[in-house]
Amino acid sequence: MLDADKIEAKIPAFATELQKRHPPVDWRSVLNHTSEMLLEMGKDNPLKREDYSTIKTPALILLGDNDKMVTLEETIAVNELLPNSRLEILANTSHPLEQVDAEMLASYIRDFNI
């Protein structure tokens, strides 16, 4: 999912948008570093299970029902570990923030009482 060549070939408009978002750094470099970070986190996540209980800040945990990058099981596990969190599932939503229904997202955020 984080292959610059595939993004450029299959969704060139998104590649152009990434280029606009990340100057002066090349968007390909940002994508590469993001990919490396995610792979490393998959091998040895720096945030350990016991760390979650120390996070006291209220957190709204959102997951799109069509998300292909984060599983429902992972999201529920994090929600259960955080002492002050609320989990909501966003209907008809995939992972990219650009594709989230802004009004629906705003509604969840407004309703989240800290």
Phi, psi and omega in degrees: 000342181247042179259112185301318181297318179293319178299314181297322182283318187268326181223069184301330178296324178291321177300317177297319179296318177299320179298321179291326185283336192242022177291151004274001181280138178296131183301330178296322178294317178299315180298316179298314179295322177296316178300314179299318180298314181295320177296317178296318178296326177293328179281316183206085182297125180293339176266108184272160181307319182291342179290328185301322183293343179273352180274108184265346181294131177302140183226132173262114182262119182243140177220132174284140181292346177248019181292129179255359182258331182232132182274158175298319181299316178298317183293317178298319181300314179295317179301319180290333180279333181278128185289336184232058183234160174226134180257133174227142177255126181271121182292143176053042186230132174259192187285316186299128181302327181298340184259004180283139174293110187299321180294318179296315179300314179300322179298316178296319181293316179299321183284347181280110180266118179278000000 
